[in-house]
Amino acid sequence: MSKRLIEEAEQYFQDFSVEWEKVPDTELAIRQGAAVGVGALATIPLQLPLKIDY
């Protein structure tokens, strides 16, 4: 994963008051966020396609 994507994801979770420190795996955290609402991912500007496995 790109560093920029990770930084944007961290900011996203901070913005939504998620306790980021308790999520050890960044990619898992992004998928959990996606599970809450895929539409919320639209708030994260992505430069690369993001594949979400359900």
Number of C-alpha atoms within 10 A of each C-alpha: 8 8 8 11 19 14 11 15 21 18 15 19 15 12 9 9 9 15 10 16 8 8 13 9 10 16 14 11 18 20 16 13 18 16 14 11 11 12 10 12 16 9 9 13 10 12 9 9 6 9 7 10 7 6
